[in-house]
Amino acid sequence: MAQVDYFRFEKDEKRTCERRYYISSLSNNAELLAEAIRSHWGIENQLNWVLDVQFQEDCSRIRTDNSPENLAVIRQIALNLLNQEKTFNN
């Protein structure tokens, strides 16, 4: 088990701390665990960036019932299909 404290400094110099807990089968090596966590969040951030920039997910005005979740699934399916497309030549 691991506990990681994330500190974020806002533009108005406000500091926030978020504590996250992890369960891992990795050996008791802080550097190895930190690298695994950074790698995981790097992939998450990259996916969220693509969904926001290419699909403008943050601009979506759909906010009621199950619509936001359903549309998020459709966007992820579309992204996966686009990533699998190899026949288009630039």
TIGUKOL-173449 format. One record per atom (N, C-alpha, C, O): residue number from 0; residue in one letter; atom name; z, y, x. Coordinates in Angstrom, 2 decimals, padded with zeros to 5 digits. Layout:
! TIGUKOL-173449
- NUM|A|CA|Z|Y|X;
...
//
This chain:
! TIGUKOL-173449
- 0|M|N|000.00|-001.18|000.84;
- 0|M|CA|000.00|000.00|000.00;
- 0|M|C|000.00|001.24|000.88;
- 0|M|O|000.54|001.25|001.99;
- 1|A|N|-000.62|002.28|000.36;
- 1|A|CA|-000.68|003.53|001.12;
- 1|A|C|-000.52|004.69|000.16;
- 1|A|O|-000.90|004.62|-001.01;
- 2|Q|N|000.04|005.75|000.67;
- 2|Q|CA|000.17|007.00|-000.08;
- 2|Q|C|-000.52|008.08|000.74;
- 2|Q|O|-000.27|008.23|001.93;
- 3|V|N|-001.40|008.84|000.08;
- 3|V|CA|-002.12|009.91|000.76;
- 3|V|C|-001.91|011.20|-000.02;
- 3|V|O|-002.10|011.24|-001.24;
- 4|D|N|-001.51|012.24|000.69;
- 4|D|CA|-001.35|013.55|000.08;
- 4|D|C|-002.58|014.40|000.42;
- 4|D|O|-002.91|014.58|001.59;
- 5|Y|N|-003.24|014.91|-000.63;
- 5|Y|CA|-004.41|015.77|-000.46;
- 5|Y|C|-003.99|017.21|-000.73;
- 5|Y|O|-003.47|017.52|-001.81;
- 6|F|N|-004.21|018.07|000.23;
- 6|F|CA|-003.90|019.48|000.06;
- 6|F|C|-005.20|020.25|-000.08;
- 6|F|O|-006.16|020.04|000.66;
- 7|R|N|-005.22|021.14|-001.06;
- 7|R|CA|-006.41|021.97|-001.30;
- 7|R|C|-005.97|023.42|-001.32;
- 7|R|O|-004.97|023.78|-001.93;
- 8|F|N|-006.74|024.24|-000.63;
- 8|F|CA|-006.46|025.67|-000.58;
- 8|F|C|-007.53|026.40|-001.39;
- 8|F|O|-008.71|026.34|-001.06;
- 9|E|N|-007.10|027.08|-002.43;
- 9|E|CA|-008.01|027.80|-003.31;
- 9|E|C|-008.40|029.14|-002.68;
- 9|E|O|-007.80|029.56|-001.69;
- 10|K|N|-009.39|029.80|-003.25;
- 10|K|CA|-009.82|031.10|-002.73;
- 10|K|C|-008.72|032.15|-002.85;
- 10|K|O|-008.63|033.06|-002.02;
- 11|D|N|-007.89|032.02|-003.88;
- 11|D|CA|-006.80|032.99|-004.05;
- 11|D|C|-005.57|032.61|-003.23;
- 11|D|O|-004.47|033.10|-003.47;
- 12|E|N|-005.78|031.72|-002.24;
- 12|E|CA|-004.75|031.27|-001.31;
- 12|E|C|-003.67|030.41|-001.97;
- 12|E|O|-002.62|030.17|-001.38;
- 13|K|N|-003.94|029.96|-003.18;
- 13|K|CA|-003.03|029.03|-003.84;
- 13|K|C|-003.23|027.64|-003.24;
- 13|K|O|-004.37|027.21|-003.05;
- 14|R|N|-002.15|026.95|-002.94;
- 14|R|CA|-002.22|025.63|-002.36;
- 14|R|C|-001.77|024.60|-003.39;
- 14|R|O|-000.72|024.75|-004.02;
- 15|T|N|-002.56|023.55|-003.56;
- 15|T|CA|-002.18|022.47|-004.46;
- 15|T|C|-002.14|021.17|-003.67;
- 15|T|O|-002.84|021.00|-002.68;
- 16|C|N|-001.31|020.26|-004.14;
- 16|C|CA|-001.18|018.95|-003.50;
- 16|C|C|-001.36|017.87|-004.56;
- 16|C|O|-000.77|017.93|-005.64;
- 17|E|N|-002.18|016.91|-004.23;
- 17|E|CA|-002.38|015.77|-005.13;
- 17|E|C|-002.04|014.51|-004.35;
- 17|E|O|-002.54|014.30|-003.25;
- 18|R|N|-001.19|013.69|-004.91;
- 18|R|CA|-000.75|012.45|-004.26;
- 18|R|C|-001.48|011.27|-004.87;
- 18|R|O|-001.48|011.10|-006.09;
- 19|R|N|-002.10|010.46|-004.03;
- 19|R|CA|-002.83|009.28|-004.49;
- 19|R|C|-002.26|008.05|-003.79;
- 19|R|O|-001.82|008.10|-002.65;
- 20|Y|N|-002.28|006.95|-004.53;
- 20|Y|CA|-001.77|005.68|-004.00;
- 20|Y|C|-002.91|004.68|-003.93;
- 20|Y|O|-003.77|004.65|-004.82;
- 21|Y|N|-002.91|003.87|-002.89;
- 21|Y|CA|-003.95|002.87|-002.68;
- 21|Y|C|-003.32|001.52|-002.40;
- 21|Y|O|-002.26|001.42|-001.77;
- 22|I|N|-003.98|000.49|-002.87;
- 22|I|CA|-003.61|-000.89|-002.54;
- 22|I|C|-004.77|-001.47|-001.76;
- 22|I|O|-005.91|-001.39|-002.22;
- 23|S|N|-004.50|-002.04|-000.61;
- 23|S|CA|-005.58|-002.53|000.24;
- 23|S|C|-005.16|-003.80|000.96;
- 23|S|O|-003.97|-004.04|001.19;
- 24|S|N|-006.15|-004.60|001.29;
- 24|S|CA|-005.88|-005.80|002.09;
- 24|S|C|-006.13|-005.53|003.58;
- 24|S|O|-006.03|-006.44|004.40;
- 25|L|N|-006.46|-004.28|003.93;
- 25|L|CA|-006.67|-003.93|005.33;
- 25|L|C|-005.36|-004.05|006.10;
- 25|L|O|-004.27|-003.95|005.54;
- 26|S|N|-005.50|-004.26|007.39;
- 26|S|CA|-004.30|-004.36|008.23;
- 26|S|C|-003.57|-003.02|008.24;
- 26|S|O|-004.11|-002.00|007.81;
- 27|N|N|-002.35|-003.03|008.71;
- 27|N|CA|-001.51|-001.83|008.73;
- 27|N|C|-002.00|-000.89|009.84;
- 27|N|O|-001.35|-000.73|010.88;
- 28|N|N|-003.16|-000.26|009.59;
- 28|N|CA|-003.77|000.63|010.57;
- 28|N|C|-004.19|001.90|009.84;
- 28|N|O|-005.13|001.89|009.05;
- 29|A|N|-003.48|002.99|010.10;
- 29|A|CA|-003.70|004.24|009.37;
- 29|A|C|-005.11|004.78|009.58;
- 29|A|O|-005.72|005.29|008.63;
- 30|E|N|-005.65|004.69|010.79;
- 30|E|CA|-006.99|005.21|011.05;
- 30|E|C|-008.05|004.43|010.28;
- 30|E|O|-008.97|005.02|009.72;
- 31|L|N|-007.92|003.11|010.24;
- 31|L|CA|-008.87|002.26|009.51;
- 31|L|C|-008.80|002.54|008.01;
- 31|L|O|-009.83|002.65|007.35;
- 32|L|N|-007.60|002.67|007.49;
- 32|L|CA|-007.43|002.96|006.06;
- 32|L|C|-007.98|004.34|005.72;
- 32|L|O|-008.65|004.51|004.70;
- 33|A|N|-007.71|005.33|006.57;
- 33|A|CA|-008.23|006.69|006.32;
- 33|A|C|-009.75|006.69|006.31;
- 33|A|O|-010.35|007.36|005.48;
- 34|E|N|-010.37|005.96|007.22;
- 34|E|CA|-011.84|005.88|007.26;
- 34|E|C|-012.39|005.23|006.00;
- 34|E|O|-013.40|005.68|005.46;
- 35|A|N|-011.73|004.18|005.52;
- 35|A|CA|-012.17|003.50|004.30;
- 35|A|C|-012.06|004.44|003.09;
- 35|A|O|-012.94|004.47|002.24;
- 36|I|N|-010.98|005.20|003.03;
- 36|I|CA|-010.78|006.14|001.92;
- 36|I|C|-011.82|007.26|001.98;
- 36|I|O|-012.41|007.61|000.96;
- 37|R|N|-012.04|007.83|003.16;
- 37|R|CA|-013.05|008.89|003.31;
- 37|R|C|-014.43|008.37|002.94;
- 37|R|O|-015.20|009.08|002.29;
- 38|S|N|-014.75|007.16|003.34;
- 38|S|CA|-016.05|006.57|003.02;
- 38|S|C|-016.22|006.42|001.52;
- 38|S|O|-017.27|006.75|000.97;
- 39|H|N|-015.18|005.93|000.85;
- 39|H|CA|-015.23|005.77|-000.60;
- 39|H|C|-015.46|007.09|-001.29;
- 39|H|O|-016.33|007.20|-002.16;
- 40|W|N|-014.70|008.12|-000.92;
- 40|W|CA|-014.84|009.41|-001.58;
- 40|W|C|-016.14|010.10|-001.21;
- 40|W|O|-016.66|010.89|-001.99;
- 41|G|N|-016.68|009.81|-000.02;
- 41|G|CA|-017.99|010.35|000.35;
- 41|G|C|-019.07|009.84|-000.58;
- 41|G|O|-019.95|010.60|-000.99;
- 42|I|N|-019.01|008.55|-000.91;
- 42|I|CA|-019.98|007.96|-001.84;
- 42|I|C|-019.79|008.56|-003.22;
- 42|I|O|-020.77|008.90|-003.89;
- 43|E|N|-018.55|008.69|-003.67;
- 43|E|CA|-018.28|009.28|-004.99;
- 43|E|C|-018.80|010.72|-005.06;
- 43|E|O|-019.44|011.10|-006.04;
- 44|N|N|-018.51|011.50|-004.03;
- 44|N|CA|-018.94|012.90|-004.03;
- 44|N|C|-020.45|013.01|-004.01;
- 44|N|O|-021.01|013.90|-004.66;
- 45|Q|N|-021.12|012.13|-003.27;
- 45|Q|CA|-022.58|012.17|-003.21;
- 45|Q|C|-023.17|011.84|-004.58;
- 45|Q|O|-024.11|012.50|-005.02;
- 46|L|N|-022.63|010.83|-005.26;
- 46|L|CA|-023.11|010.48|-006.58;
- 46|L|C|-022.90|011.63|-007.55;
- 46|L|O|-023.80|011.98|-008.30;
- 47|N|N|-021.71|012.23|-007.54;
- 47|N|CA|-021.43|013.35|-008.44;
- 47|N|C|-022.32|014.54|-008.14;
- 47|N|O|-022.73|015.25|-009.06;
- 48|W|N|-022.63|014.78|-006.86;
- 48|W|CA|-023.51|015.89|-006.51;
- 48|W|C|-024.91|015.66|-007.09;
- 48|W|O|-025.50|016.57|-007.66;
- 49|V|N|-025.43|014.44|-006.94;
- 49|V|CA|-026.76|014.14|-007.47;
- 49|V|C|-026.78|014.30|-008.98;
- 49|V|O|-027.70|014.90|-009.53;
- 50|L|N|-025.77|013.79|-009.66;
- 50|L|CA|-025.73|013.91|-011.12;
- 50|L|C|-025.63|015.37|-011.54;
- 50|L|O|-026.23|015.75|-012.55;
- 51|D|N|-024.91|016.17|-010.80;
- 51|D|CA|-024.77|017.58|-011.17;
- 51|D|C|-026.03|018.37|-010.85;
- 51|D|O|-026.51|019.12|-011.70;
- 52|V|N|-026.57|018.21|-009.66;
- 52|V|CA|-027.72|019.02|-009.24;
- 52|V|C|-029.00|018.55|-009.93;
- 52|V|O|-029.73|019.38|-010.48;
- 53|Q|N|-029.29|017.27|-009.90;
- 53|Q|CA|-030.55|016.78|-010.43;
- 53|Q|C|-030.55|016.66|-011.96;
- 53|Q|O|-031.56|016.93|-012.61;
- 54|F|N|-029.43|016.27|-012.52;
- 54|F|CA|-029.35|016.08|-013.97;
- 54|F|C|-028.57|017.21|-014.66;
- 54|F|O|-028.42|017.21|-015.88;
- 55|Q|N|-028.09|018.17|-013.88;
- 55|Q|CA|-027.32|019.31|-014.38;
- 55|Q|C|-026.21|018.87|-015.34;
- 55|Q|O|-026.04|019.43|-016.43;
- 56|E|N|-025.47|017.87|-014.91;
- 56|E|CA|-024.42|017.29|-015.75;
- 56|E|C|-023.33|018.30|-016.10;
- 56|E|O|-022.82|018.28|-017.22;
- 57|D|N|-022.98|019.17|-015.17;
- 57|D|CA|-021.91|020.14|-015.45;
- 57|D|C|-022.33|021.19|-016.49;
- 57|D|O|-021.47|021.81|-017.11;
- 58|C|N|-023.63|021.38|-016.68;
- 58|C|CA|-024.13|022.37|-017.64;
- 58|C|C|-024.22|021.80|-019.06;
- 58|C|O|-024.50|022.54|-020.00;
- 59|S|N|-024.00|020.52|-019.20;
- 59|S|CA|-024.14|019.87|-020.50;
- 59|S|C|-023.14|020.46|-021.50;
- 59|S|O|-021.97|020.64|-021.19;
- 60|R|N|-023.62|020.74|-022.70;
- 60|R|CA|-022.77|021.28|-023.76;
- 60|R|C|-022.30|020.19|-024.72;
- 60|R|O|-021.65|020.48|-025.72;
- 61|I|N|-022.62|018.95|-024.41;
- 61|I|CA|-022.24|017.83|-025.27;
- 61|I|C|-020.78|017.48|-024.98;
- 61|I|O|-020.44|017.06|-023.88;
- 62|R|N|-019.91|017.67|-025.99;
- 62|R|CA|-018.48|017.50|-025.76;
- 62|R|C|-017.74|016.77|-026.87;
- 62|R|O|-016.51|016.66|-026.81;
- 63|T|N|-018.43|016.26|-027.87;
- 63|T|CA|-017.72|015.67|-029.00;
- 63|T|C|-017.88|014.16|-029.05;
- 63|T|O|-018.88|013.59|-028.60;
- 64|D|N|-016.88|013.52|-029.62;
- 64|D|CA|-016.86|012.07|-029.85;
- 64|D|C|-017.17|011.30|-028.56;
- 64|D|O|-016.66|011.63|-027.49;
- 65|N|N|-018.02|010.29|-028.68;
- 65|N|CA|-018.37|009.46|-027.52;
- 65|N|C|-019.60|009.97|-026.78;
- 65|N|O|-020.02|009.36|-025.80;
- 66|S|N|-020.16|011.07|-027.22;
- 66|S|CA|-021.41|011.58|-026.65;
- 66|S|C|-021.34|011.84|-025.15;
- 66|S|O|-022.27|011.45|-024.45;
- 67|P|N|-020.29|012.48|-024.61;
- 67|P|CA|-020.26|012.72|-023.16;
- 67|P|C|-020.30|011.43|-022.34;
- 67|P|O|-021.02|011.34|-021.35;
- 68|E|N|-019.52|010.42|-022.76;
- 68|E|CA|-019.50|009.15|-022.04;
- 68|E|C|-020.84|008.43|-022.15;
- 68|E|O|-021.34|007.88|-021.17;
- 69|N|N|-021.42|008.44|-023.36;
- 69|N|CA|-022.70|007.77|-023.57;
- 69|N|C|-023.80|008.40|-022.73;
- 69|N|O|-024.60|007.70|-022.11;
- 70|L|N|-023.84|009.72|-022.70;
- 70|L|CA|-024.86|010.41|-021.92;
- 70|L|C|-024.64|010.21|-020.42;
- 70|L|O|-025.60|010.13|-019.66;
- 71|A|N|-023.39|010.14|-019.99;
- 71|A|CA|-023.10|009.87|-018.58;
- 71|A|C|-023.63|008.50|-018.18;
- 71|A|O|-024.17|008.34|-017.08;
- 72|V|N|-023.47|007.51|-019.05;
- 72|V|CA|-023.99|006.16|-018.77;
- 72|V|C|-025.52|006.20|-018.69;
- 72|V|O|-026.11|005.59|-017.79;
- 73|I|N|-026.15|006.90|-019.61;
- 73|I|CA|-027.62|007.01|-019.60;
- 73|I|C|-028.09|007.70|-018.31;
- 73|I|O|-029.08|007.27|-017.72;
- 74|R|N|-027.40|008.75|-017.88;
- 74|R|CA|-027.77|009.43|-016.63;
- 74|R|C|-027.64|008.49|-015.43;
- 74|R|O|-028.49|008.49|-014.54;
- 75|Q|N|-026.58|007.71|-015.41;
- 75|Q|CA|-026.39|006.79|-014.28;
- 75|Q|C|-027.44|005.69|-014.29;
- 75|Q|O|-027.92|005.28|-013.23;
- 76|I|N|-027.81|005.21|-015.46;
- 76|I|CA|-028.89|004.22|-015.55;
- 76|I|C|-030.19|004.83|-015.04;
- 76|I|O|-030.91|004.21|-014.26;
- 77|A|N|-030.49|006.06|-015.47;
- 77|A|CA|-031.71|006.74|-015.02;
- 77|A|C|-031.70|006.92|-013.51;
- 77|A|O|-032.72|006.70|-012.85;
- 78|L|N|-030.56|007.32|-012.95;
- 78|L|CA|-030.45|007.50|-011.50;
- 78|L|C|-030.68|006.18|-010.78;
- 78|L|O|-031.38|006.15|-009.76;
- 79|N|N|-030.10|005.09|-011.28;
- 79|N|CA|-030.30|003.78|-010.66;
- 79|N|C|-031.76|003.37|-010.71;
- 79|N|O|-032.28|002.83|-009.74;
- 80|L|N|-032.43|003.61|-011.84;
- 80|L|CA|-033.85|003.26|-011.96;
- 80|L|C|-034.69|004.10|-010.99;
- 80|L|O|-035.60|003.58|-010.35;
- 81|L|N|-034.39|005.39|-010.89;
- 81|L|CA|-035.12|006.24|-009.95;
- 81|L|C|-034.91|005.81|-008.50;
- 81|L|O|-035.84|005.85|-007.70;
- 82|N|N|-033.70|005.39|-008.17;
- 82|N|CA|-033.42|004.93|-006.81;
- 82|N|C|-034.14|003.62|-006.48;
- 82|N|O|-034.42|003.35|-005.32;
- 83|Q|N|-034.44|002.82|-007.50;
- 83|Q|CA|-035.14|001.55|-007.29;
- 83|Q|C|-036.66|001.73|-007.21;
- 83|Q|O|-037.36|000.84|-006.74;
- 84|E|N|-037.16|002.87|-007.67;
- 84|E|CA|-038.61|003.13|-007.68;
- 84|E|C|-039.11|003.31|-006.25;
- 84|E|O|-038.67|004.21|-005.54;
- 85|K|N|-040.03|002.45|-005.83;
- 85|K|CA|-040.55|002.50|-004.45;
- 85|K|C|-042.07|002.70|-004.42;
- 85|K|O|-042.63|002.77|-003.33;
- 86|T|N|-042.75|002.79|-005.56;
- 86|T|CA|-044.20|002.86|-005.58;
- 86|T|C|-044.73|004.27|-005.50;
- 86|T|O|-045.92|004.44|-005.21;
- 87|F|N|-043.94|005.29|-005.73;
- 87|F|CA|-044.38|006.68|-005.70;
- 87|F|C|-044.60|007.11|-004.26;
- 87|F|O|-043.72|006.93|-003.42;
- 88|N|N|-045.75|007.68|-003.97;
- 88|N|CA|-046.06|008.19|-002.62;
- 88|N|C|-046.06|009.70|-002.64;
- 88|N|O|-046.65|010.32|-003.52;
- 89|N|N|-045.38|010.31|-001.67;
- 89|N|CA|-045.36|011.77|-001.58;
- 89|N|C|-046.64|012.30|-000.99;
- 89|N|O|-046.79|013.51|-000.84;
//
